[in-house]
Amino acid sequence: MEKIKVAIQKSGRLSEQSIGLLKEAGISLTNGERRLVSLASNFPLEILYLRDDDIPQYVADNVADIGIVGENVILEKDYPVDTILKLGFGKCRLSLAIPKTEEYASASYFNGKKIATSYPGILKKFLDSKSIDAEIHVISGSVEIAPGIGLADAIFDIVSSGSTLISNGLKEVEVVAGSEAVIIANDQMTPAKKKILEKLLFRIKAVQAAKSNKYILLNAPNENLDSIIATIPGMKSPTVMPLAEPGWSSVHSVLKENEFWEIIDKLKDLGAQGILVIPIEKMIV
């Protein structure tokens, strides 16, 4: 039986989350983590543990069918792969930073400057787009210390919280690109592998939908029932059931996480009581 090969980071910031996502999608690994290869016992899937920088090439060369990697790596490597799904974790940005004591007005600041980075390809495209003549100094790891030791005037690197920049006396001045974990694929899969991939994506999307929604139950006064239903329309429409107490109904629905508190306030204003909020494990839409 055919199976798809999935390339993920063997270590690093996306590794644990990638493995966790697969497990949430019901994939059971048989021989543990952090080996070169893991097999799934209940799904036609094999995991290859690789360096993140190598994942796009392995997918492009059809050694792996799909890969989970940060968009920053895709932008830098520029291999012929397709991004088929954004995963919503591992979010960061690629930014230029300079010593916090420096004055900054515009990107022209970088003319004639030396910039340390592990992402020369993305940086060069940005500098070219702004007609900036700067020297790119390529280093791997600990980019943020470069200005402090006199190796560079500025850096271009991944920024998440910004705390690493602050601790090294730097400030972020230009955001060049955003990044998050994505699934990439090649266009050489057999029809059988494409069907397996569709099933895997279906499971992953169900996990994603569950994380971004909450199940809600509440008691609603019937005189405001229409307004409450209009406030929480649900996936199609709410479930409404009469309560034993006359004049009241029980309403069940689904709320988006990013709208949750605003809607709760509206429901309270409409007289809703006994509001219960329940996490959703999986959500099939």
TADAUR-V503679 format. One record per residue. N is the residue number from 1. SS is DSSP state (helix for helix, strand for strand, loop for the rest). NEAR is the number of other C-alpha atoms within 10 Angstrom. D_FIRST is the distance of its C-alpha to the first C-alpha in whole Angstrom. Layout:
n=<N/N>
ss=<SS/SS>
near=<NEAR/NEAR>
d_first=<D_FIRST/D_FIRST>
This chain:
n=<1/2/3/4/5/6/7/8/9/10/11/12/13/14/15/16/17/18/19/20/21/22/23/24/25/26/27/28/29/30/31/32/33/34/35/36/37/38/39/40/41/42/43/44/45/46/47/48/49/50/51/52/53/54/55/56/57/58/59/60/61/62/63/64/65/66/67/68/69/70/71/72/73/74/75/76/77/78/79/80/81/82/83/84/85/86/87/88/89/90/91/92/93/94/95/96/97/98/99/100/101/102/103/104/105/106/107/108/109/110/111/112/113/114/115/116/117/118/119/120/121/122/123/124/125/126/127/128/129/130/131/132/133/134/135/136/137/138/139/140/141/142/143/144/145/146/147/148/149/150/151/152/153/154/155/156/157/158/159/160/161/162/163/164/165/166/167/168/169/170/171/172/173/174/175/176/177/178/179/180/181/182/183/184/185/186/187/188/189/190/191/192/193/194/195/196/197/198/199/200/201/202/203/204/205/206/207/208/209/210/211/212/213/214/215/216/217/218/219/220/221/222/223/224/225/226/227/228/229/230/231/232/233/234/235/236/237/238/239/240/241/242/243/244/245/246/247/248/249/250/251/252/253/254/255/256/257/258/259/260/261/262/263/264/265/266/267/268/269/270/271/272/273/274/275/276/277/278/279/280/281/282/283/284/285>
ss=<loop/loop/loop/strand/strand/strand/strand/strand/strand/loop/loop/loop/loop/loop/helix/helix/helix/helix/helix/helix/helix/helix/helix/helix/loop/loop/loop/loop/strand/loop/loop/loop/loop/loop/loop/loop/strand/strand/strand/strand/loop/loop/loop/loop/strand/strand/strand/strand/strand/strand/loop/helix/helix/helix/helix/helix/helix/helix/helix/helix/loop/loop/loop/loop/loop/strand/strand/strand/strand/strand/helix/helix/helix/helix/helix/helix/helix/loop/loop/loop/loop/strand/strand/strand/strand/strand/loop/loop/loop/loop/loop/strand/strand/strand/strand/strand/strand/strand/strand/loop/loop/loop/loop/loop/loop/loop/helix/helix/helix/helix/loop/loop/loop/strand/strand/strand/strand/loop/loop/helix/helix/helix/helix/helix/helix/helix/helix/helix/helix/loop/loop/loop/loop/loop/strand/strand/strand/strand/loop/loop/loop/loop/helix/helix/helix/loop/loop/loop/loop/loop/loop/loop/loop/strand/strand/strand/strand/strand/strand/loop/loop/loop/helix/helix/helix/helix/helix/loop/loop/strand/strand/strand/strand/strand/strand/strand/strand/strand/strand/loop/strand/strand/strand/strand/strand/loop/loop/loop/loop/loop/helix/helix/helix/helix/helix/helix/helix/helix/helix/helix/helix/helix/helix/helix/helix/helix/helix/helix/helix/helix/helix/loop/strand/strand/strand/strand/strand/strand/strand/strand/strand/helix/helix/helix/helix/helix/helix/helix/helix/helix/helix/loop/loop/loop/loop/loop/loop/loop/strand/strand/strand/strand/loop/loop/loop/loop/loop/strand/strand/strand/strand/strand/strand/strand/strand/strand/helix/helix/helix/helix/helix/helix/helix/helix/helix/helix/helix/helix/helix/loop/loop/loop/strand/strand/strand/strand/strand/strand/strand/loop/loop/loop/loop/loop/loop>
near=<5/10/17/22/23/24/29/25/26/19/13/10/13/21/20/14/16/22/19/13/16/17/14/17/19/16/20/18/20/11/12/11/16/14/12/10/18/20/20/19/13/11/16/17/21/19/23/22/20/20/14/23/16/15/28/28/19/20/25/21/15/16/15/23/25/29/30/25/29/28/23/23/19/23/14/16/17/13/16/16/19/17/17/13/15/16/20/11/15/19/16/19/20/21/20/24/23/25/20/15/9/9/9/13/7/9/15/15/14/19/13/12/16/18/25/28/26/20/22/18/14/21/24/16/13/15/18/11/9/11/12/17/15/17/16/22/18/13/13/9/10/11/20/25/20/19/21/14/9/9/15/21/19/28/29/26/26/23/20/15/10/14/12/14/21/14/11/15/17/24/22/20/16/14/15/16/16/15/23/17/23/23/21/26/24/22/14/13/16/12/9/12/19/16/13/18/21/11/12/20/16/15/21/21/19/18/21/19/18/21/16/15/21/18/17/21/20/17/21/27/17/17/12/14/21/11/13/23/19/11/15/21/14/17/10/8/13/19/15/17/12/14/13/9/7/9/12/18/20/22/22/20/20/23/21/17/13/10/11/15/12/9/16/17/11/15/21/14/10/17/15/24/14/11/16/11/15/11/12/16/14/18/15/10/9>
d_first=<0/4/7/10/13/16/19/22/26/26/29/32/33/29/27/28/28/24/23/25/24/20/21/24/20/19/17/17/17/17/19/22/23/25/23/21/18/17/13/13/13/13/11/8/10/12/16/18/22/24/28/28/30/27/24/25/25/22/21/23/22/18/17/17/15/18/21/23/27/30/32/34/32/31/34/35/33/32/29/27/25/25/26/24/25/28/28/32/32/33/36/38/40/41/45/48/51/54/57/58/61/61/62/59/60/57/55/57/58/55/57/58/56/54/50/48/44/41/40/42/40/40/44/45/44/46/49/49/49/52/54/54/55/53/52/49/48/45/44/41/42/45/46/48/50/51/54/56/56/57/54/54/55/52/49/46/43/41/43/42/45/47/48/47/50/52/52/53/56/54/53/51/52/50/46/44/41/39/35/33/29/27/23/23/20/20/20/18/14/12/13/9/10/13/13/11/14/16/15/16/19/20/20/22/25/25/26/28/30/31/32/35/36/38/39/42/45/48/51/53/57/57/59/57/54/53/54/51/49/49/49/45/44/40/37/39/42/43/43/47/48/52/53/55/58/59/59/56/52/49/47/43/41/39/40/39/40/42/44/44/48/50/49/49/53/53/52/55/57/57/57/54/54/51/49/46/43/39/36/33/30/28/29/27/29>
